[in-house]
Amino acid sequence: MAPAAMTFASSLSDAQPVPFWLEDPGKPAALPALTGTERTDLLVVGGGYSGLWTALLAKERDPERDVVLIEGREVGWAASGRNGGFCAASLTHGLGNGIARWPADMPKLEELGARNLDAIETAVATYGIDCDFERTGEIDVATEPYQLEELREVYEEAERLGFADGLELLDEGAVRAEVDSPAFLGGLYDRRGVAMLHPAKLAWGLKRACLDLGVRIYENTRAEELASSGDRMAVRTPYGRVFARRVALGTNVFPSLVKRVRSYTVPVYDYALMTEPLSPAQLEAIGWKNRQGLGDSANQFHYFRITADHRILWGGYDAIYPFGGKVSAEMDHRPETYLKLAGQFFEYFPQLEGLRFSHAWGGAIDTCSRFSAFFGTAHGGKVAYAAGYTGLGVGATRFGADVMLDLLAGERTERTELEMVRTKPLPFPPEPVAWAGIGLTKWSLARADANGGRRNLWLKAMDRLGLGFDS
């Protein structure tokens, strides 16, 4: 191991291999598993954000509706409890992706996204959810000259379409006045469209809010099979069954109970580090006073933010796809990625030399070929699903919950009329084609990052087909 790598390795020597957020002392106790038979109006499968918002909004729409939620382990244990805590208004994985795919619907998608983020902020206040919610915004930073031009193009397109309110282009001096890194050459600051929060506390707060509204929640209750049973759906669990008039599936990265949906997503493993708390002198050295989230603009990108207790979360870059798309706990930790991330962290913040990492973790998220959620129904409209959030589910899952409830009600709404809701992404091919294609795409993206953003013939072909791979 090279001397520099040894230095980076020493910063990881005390890192606990668990998600920082889930170690919070406020973590609630698990609720009992379902035993026997339950009957309900609405069964929600999945205790992450997608399922929790669906249960909560279902009770808000109709307080008399009987709602049951089942979760295979504990509420918030998976992606909802270990993500970076970036809660974005965007429903389309960014303005550029939305414009490329649904240009006619973008004014409505931007409006709905802004309203959705406002509604999340309102819910946090209404239900007293203590999740460190801060509407600080996010800066997309350029670390290579070509990225400056790309950010300018995004800003000019937003201006042309009337979406630039709250956006600000920053030159090198301006971005380094916000957060000081020698790697930063400029940035695009979205001042209102992103909030920072504690992801696990949001999940736990939604759990408590659902219980207060009368939702019955069963943890350590895995949904094993979904089938029609007369005018109801039946879901089998390890110790019982649930009969429901309607079912909403919020299982995301885990194999859908509707088998035809499975080819639309693949699991991608994403990894993150958390530093120890910064001292006042270290905080002063980087000047991160306004607490925004940040992300760099490479294809293999980093996301980073500062926590309520002045730690820095640093994640991203590697997006690891396991052959066959199997979700396995063995993939949750990847020391070679942790070492790579540590080295990149100190390249961005050399003034923090000597800082150590307290936690290192990873886990699977679901990605689809269009980078943003898709929706649908099954079993004659008695089952609805939403999946494919591709790392942007902290905010967009609330919108997805509303879509699922609209679909289950058979209602035509401003949401269900969107092309984004009415269409599906292109599915991923079977193995070994998926493995080979994703591997070639990752290699091509890395080459583009190293060659001024120039995309090779493979990426250009993927662009024309509307296909991609991201985390």
C-alpha positions in Angstrom: 0.0 0.0 0.0 1.4 3.4 -1.0 2.2 5.9 1.9 -0.8 8.1 1.0 -3.2 5.2 1.0 -1.8 4.2 4.4 -2.6 7.7 5.7 -6.2 7.4 4.3 -6.5 4.0 5.8 -5.6 5.3 9.3 -8.5 7.7 9.1 -10.8 4.7 8.9 -9.3 2.7 11.7 -12.1 3.5 14.2 -14.9 3.7 11.7 -17.9 1.6 12.9 -19.4 -0.5 10.0 -23.0 0.7 10.7 -25.1 3.5 9.3 -24.5 6.6 11.5 -28.1 7.6 11.5 -29.5 4.3 12.8 -27.3 4.5 15.9 -29.3 7.4 17.2 -30.5 6.8 20.8 -34.0 7.9 19.8 -34.5 4.8 17.7 -37.9 3.4 18.6 -38.5 -0.2 19.7 -39.7 -2.6 17.1 -43.4 -3.4 17.1 -44.6 -7.0 17.2 -44.9 -9.2 14.1 -48.2 -10.0 12.6 -49.7 -13.4 13.7 -52.9 -14.8 12.5 -55.2 -13.1 10.0 -55.9 -9.4 9.5 -58.5 -7.7 7.3 -58.2 -4.2 6.1 -59.2 -1.6 3.5 -55.6 -0.8 2.5 -52.5 -2.9 3.1 -49.2 -1.1 2.6 -46.2 -3.3 2.1 -42.9 -1.7 3.1 -41.9 0.4 6.0 -39.6 2.9 4.2 -40.5 6.4 3.1 -42.7 5.1 0.3 -44.9 2.9 2.5 -45.0 5.3 5.4 -46.1 8.3 3.3 -48.7 6.1 1.6 -50.2 5.0 5.0 -50.1 8.6 6.4 -51.7 10.2 3.3 -54.3 7.5 3.1 -55.4 8.3 6.6 -55.3 12.0 5.9 -57.5 11.6 2.8 -60.0 9.4 4.7 -59.6 9.1 8.5 -62.1 6.3 8.6 -60.1 4.1 6.2 -58.6 1.1 7.9 -54.9 0.8 7.1 -52.3 -1.8 7.9 -48.6 -1.5 7.1 -46.2 -4.5 7.2 -42.4 -4.3 7.2 -40.0 -7.2 6.7 -37.6 -5.9 9.3 -37.9 -2.6 11.2 -39.2 0.7 9.9 -36.5 2.7 8.2 -33.8 0.1 8.4 -32.9 0.0 4.7 -32.4 2.9 2.2 -34.7 5.2 4.1 -32.5 5.1 7.2 -29.1 5.2 5.7 -29.2 7.7 2.8 -27.6 11.2 2.7 -30.6 13.1 3.9 -31.0 15.2 0.8 -34.8 16.0 0.4 -35.2 17.5 -3.1 -38.2 19.1 -4.8 -37.2 17.5 -8.1 -39.3 14.5 -9.1 -37.3 13.9 -12.3 -33.7 13.4 -10.9 -32.8 16.9 -11.9 -34.0 19.5 -14.4 -31.8 18.2 -17.2 -33.2 14.6 -17.0 -36.8 15.9 -16.8 -36.4 18.2 -19.8 -34.9 15.4 -21.9 -37.7 13.0 -21.1 -40.9 15.0 -20.5 -40.4 18.5 -21.8 -44.1 19.2 -22.2 -44.9 18.2 -18.6 -42.0 19.9 -17.0 -43.9 23.1 -15.8 -46.4 20.8 -14.0 -43.7 18.5 -12.7 -41.7 21.4 -11.3 -44.9 22.8 -9.7 -45.8 19.5 -8.2 -42.3 18.9 -7.0 -42.2 22.3 -5.2 -45.6 21.7 -3.7 -44.5 18.2 -2.5 -41.4 19.6 -0.7 -43.6 22.3 0.9 -46.0 19.5 2.0 -43.1 17.5 3.6 -42.0 20.6 5.5 -45.6 21.1 6.7 -45.9 17.5 7.7 -42.7 17.7 9.7 -44.1 20.7 11.6 -47.7 19.4 12.0 -46.7 16.0 13.4 -43.8 17.3 15.4 -41.2 15.2 13.6 -37.8 16.0 15.0 -35.6 15.2 12.0 -33.2 18.2 11.8 -35.1 19.5 8.8 -33.2 22.5 7.3 -34.2 24.1 4.0 -30.7 25.1 3.2 -30.6 24.2 -0.5 -27.9 22.4 -2.5 -24.9 23.4 -4.6 -23.9 21.4 -7.6 -20.2 22.1 -7.8 -17.8 22.0 -10.8 -14.5 20.4 -10.3 -13.4 20.3 -14.0 -13.7 23.2 -16.5 -16.1 21.3 -18.8 -18.5 21.0 -15.8 -18.7 24.8 -15.5 -20.1 25.0 -19.0 -22.6 22.2 -18.3 -23.8 24.0 -15.2 -24.2 27.2 -17.2 -26.2 25.4 -19.9 -28.5 24.0 -17.2 -29.0 27.4 -15.7 -29.6 29.0 -19.1 -32.2 26.3 -20.0 -33.9 26.8 -16.7 -34.0 30.6 -17.4 -35.5 30.0 -20.8 -38.2 27.8 -19.4 -38.9 30.0 -16.4 -37.6 27.6 -13.8 -34.6 29.7 -12.7 -36.2 31.4 -9.6 -34.0 30.4 -6.7 -31.1 29.3 -8.9 -27.8 31.1 -8.9 -24.6 30.5 -10.8 -21.5 30.8 -8.6 -17.9 31.5 -9.9 -14.9 30.0 -8.1 -14.7 32.8 -5.5 -18.4 32.7 -4.7 -18.6 28.9 -4.3 -15.5 28.8 -2.2 -17.0 31.5 0.0 -19.8 29.1 0.7 -17.6 26.0 1.2 -13.9 26.3 0.8 -12.3 23.5 -1.3 -9.4 23.9 -3.7 -11.3 21.4 -6.0 -14.2 23.8 -6.6 -14.2 25.9 -9.8 -17.8 27.1 -9.6 -21.3 25.9 -8.9 -25.0 26.1 -9.4 -26.8 26.9 -6.2 -30.5 25.8 -5.8 -31.4 27.9 -2.7 -34.9 26.6 -2.1 -35.4 23.3 -3.8 -33.6 21.0 -1.4 -33.7 20.5 2.4 -31.3 18.6 4.6 -32.6 16.2 7.3 -31.8 13.2 9.5 -33.1 10.4 7.4 -33.8 7.8 10.1 -35.5 10.3 12.3 -37.8 11.2 9.4 -38.8 7.5 9.1 -39.3 7.1 12.8 -41.3 10.3 13.0 -43.6 9.1 10.1 -44.0 5.8 11.9 -45.2 7.6 15.1 -47.5 9.8 13.1 -49.1 6.8 11.3 -49.6 5.1 14.6 -51.2 8.2 16.1 -53.7 8.3 13.2 -54.6 4.7 13.8 -52.5 2.8 11.2 -51.7 -0.7 12.5 -48.0 -1.4 11.9 -46.4 -4.9 12.1 -42.6 -5.1 11.9 -40.5 -8.2 11.2 -43.4 -9.3 9.0 -42.2 -10.1 5.5 -44.7 -10.2 2.6 -44.1 -13.5 0.9 -46.8 -13.9 -1.6 -49.6 -11.8 -3.2 -52.7 -13.4 -4.7 -56.3 -12.6 -5.5 -58.9 -13.8 -3.1 -62.4 -13.1 -4.3 -62.9 -9.3 -4.2 -59.8 -8.8 -2.1 -56.1 -9.4 -2.3 -54.4 -11.8 0.1 -50.8 -11.3 1.3 -49.1 -14.2 3.0 -46.6 -13.5 5.8 -44.4 -15.9 7.9 -47.0 -16.2 10.7 -50.3 -15.1 9.0 -52.2 -13.5 6.2 -53.7 -10.1 5.4 -56.8 -9.7 3.3 -57.1 -6.2 1.8 -59.4 -4.4 -0.6 -56.4 -2.5 -1.9 -52.6 -3.0 -1.7 -49.8 -0.5 -2.1 -46.4 -1.8 -2.7 -43.5 0.3 -1.4 -40.8 -2.3 -1.6 -38.5 -0.5 -4.0 -35.1 -2.3 -4.2 -36.5 -5.6 -3.0 -38.1 -8.0 -5.5 -41.6 -6.8 -6.3 -44.6 -9.0 -5.4 -45.7 -8.2 -9.0 -43.2 -10.2 -10.9 -43.5 -8.3 -14.2 -42.2 -5.2 -12.5 -38.9 -6.7 -11.5 -37.1 -6.2 -14.8 -37.5 -2.4 -14.5 -35.1 -2.0 -11.6 -31.6 -3.2 -10.6 -30.0 -2.9 -7.2 -27.0 -0.5 -7.0 -24.8 -0.5 -3.9 -23.9 3.0 -2.7 -21.4 3.7 0.1 -20.8 6.6 2.5 -18.5 7.7 5.3 -19.2 9.9 8.3 -16.5 12.0 10.0 -16.1 12.6 13.7 -17.5 16.1 14.7 -15.4 18.9 13.4 -13.8 21.3 15.9 -14.5 25.1 15.7 -11.1 25.5 14.0 -11.8 22.8 11.4 -15.2 24.4 10.7 -13.6 27.7 10.2 -11.0 26.2 7.8 -13.7 25.1 5.4 -16.2 28.0 6.0 -19.3 25.8 5.7 -21.6 28.2 7.5 -24.8 27.9 5.5 -25.1 24.1 5.8 -26.1 23.4 2.2 -25.9 20.0 0.7 -23.3 19.6 -2.1 -22.8 17.3 -5.0 -20.1 17.4 -7.6 -20.9 17.3 -11.3 -19.0 14.2 -12.6 -20.7 11.1 -13.9 -19.2 9.3 -10.9 -20.2 11.9 -8.4 -19.9 12.5 -4.7 -22.6 13.9 -2.4 -21.8 15.5 0.9 -23.4 17.5 3.7 -22.9 18.6 7.2 -24.9 17.3 10.1 -26.5 19.0 13.1 -23.5 18.0 15.2 -21.0 19.3 12.7 -19.9 16.0 11.1 -19.5 15.6 7.3 -21.2 12.9 5.5 -19.3 12.0 2.3 -20.7 9.4 -0.1 -21.2 8.3 -3.7 -18.7 7.8 -6.5 -18.7 4.0 -6.7 -22.0 2.5 -7.9 -21.7 -1.3 -7.6 -24.0 -3.6 -9.4 -23.9 -7.3 -8.3 -24.1 -9.9 -11.0 -27.7 -11.2 -11.2 -29.1 -8.3 -9.3 -29.1 -10.1 -6.0 -29.6 -8.0 -2.8 -27.2 -9.4 -0.2 -26.0 -8.1 3.2 -22.5 -9.2 2.1 -22.4 -6.2 -0.2 -23.3 -3.7 2.5 -19.6 -3.1 3.2 -16.8 -2.6 0.7 -13.4 -1.6 2.3 -11.8 -0.8 -1.0 -14.6 1.8 -1.7 -14.2 3.2 1.8 -10.5 3.7 1.2 -11.2 5.3 -2.2 -13.7 7.7 -0.6 -11.4 8.6 2.2 -8.6 9.5 -0.2 -11.0 11.6 -2.3 -12.3 13.4 0.8 -8.9 14.7 1.7 -8.3 15.7 -1.9 -11.3 18.0 -1.6 -10.5 19.1 1.9 -6.8 19.0 2.5 -7.2 21.5 5.3 -8.9 18.7 7.3 -5.9 16.4 7.4 -6.0 14.4 10.6 -9.8 14.2 10.7 -11.1 10.7 11.3 -14.2 8.8 10.2 -16.5 7.4 12.8 -18.8 5.4 10.6 -18.6 3.6 7.2 -21.6 1.9 5.6 -23.3 1.0 2.3 -26.5 -0.6 1.0 -28.6 -1.2 -2.0 -30.9 1.3 -3.7 -33.1 0.7 -6.7 -32.3 2.3 -10.0 -34.2 2.3 -13.3 -33.1 3.3 -16.8 -34.7 6.7 -16.7 -33.3 7.6 -13.2 -36.7 8.5 -11.7 -39.8 6.7 -10.3 -42.3 4.8 -12.3 -45.8 3.7 -11.3 -48.5 1.2 -12.2 -51.3 -1.1 -11.1 -51.9 -4.9 -11.2 -54.7 -7.3 -10.4 -57.4 -5.2 -12.0 -56.4 -2.0 -10.2 -56.5 -3.5 -6.7 -52.7 -3.2 -6.4 -50.5 -0.2 -7.0 -46.7 0.1 -7.0 -44.0 2.8 -7.2 -40.3 2.1 -7.6 -37.1 3.2 -9.3 -36.4 6.4 -7.4 -32.6 6.0 -8.1 -31.3 7.7 -5.0 -33.8 10.6 -5.0 -36.5 9.1 -2.9 -36.3 11.1 0.3 -38.6 13.7 -1.2 -40.1 12.0 -4.3 -41.6 9.1 -2.3 -44.3 11.3 -0.9 -45.3 12.2 -4.4 -45.2 8.5 -5.3 -47.5 7.8 -2.4 -50.1 10.2 -3.7 -49.8 8.7 -7.2 -50.4 5.1 -5.8 -53.4 6.3 -3.8 -54.8 8.1 -6.9 -54.4 4.9 -8.9 -56.0 2.7 -6.3 -58.9 5.1 -6.2 -59.3 5.0 -10.0 -59.1 8.7 -10.1 -57.8 10.9 -12.9 -55.8 13.6 -11.3 -53.1 16.1 -12.3 -50.6 13.4 -11.2 -52.1 10.5 -13.1 -52.3 12.5 -16.3 -48.5 13.0 -16.4 -46.6 11.2 -19.1 -44.1 10.3 -16.4 -46.9 8.4 -14.5 -48.5 6.9 -17.6 -45.3 5.4 -19.1 -42.6 2.9 -17.9 -38.8 3.0 -18.3 -37.1 0.6 -20.6 -36.5 -2.7 -18.7 -33.0 -4.0 -18.1 -32.1 -7.1 -20.1 -31.5 -10.5 -18.5 -28.1 -11.7 -17.4 -25.4 -11.9 -18.6 -26.4 -9.0 -20.9 -27.3 -6.7 -18.0 -23.9 -7.3 -16.3 -22.0 -6.7 -19.5 -24.0 -3.6 -20.4 -23.8 -2.0 -17.0 -20.1 -2.7 -16.8 -19.5 -1.1 -20.2 -21.6 1.9 -19.2 -19.6 2.4 -16.0 -16.3 2.1 -17.8 -17.5 4.6 -20.4 -18.7 7.1 -17.7 -15.3 6.9 -16.0 -13.6 7.6 -19.3 -15.9 10.6 -19.9 -15.0 12.0 -16.5 -11.3 11.6 -17.4 -11.7 13.1 -20.9 -13.4 16.4 -20.4 -16.9 15.0 -20.3 -16.7 13.6 -23.9 -19.1 10.7 -24.3 -18.1 7.7 -26.4 -20.2 6.0 -29.0 -21.7 3.6 -26.4 -22.9 6.4 -24.1 -24.3 8.3 -27.1 -26.2 5.3 -28.2 -27.6 4.9 -24.6 -28.5 8.6 -24.7 -30.5 8.1 -27.9 -32.3 5.1 -26.4 -33.1 6.9 -23.1 -31.1 4.3 -21.2 -28.7 4.9 -18.3 -27.2 3.6 -15.1 -26.8 5.8 -12.0 -27.0 5.8 -8.2 
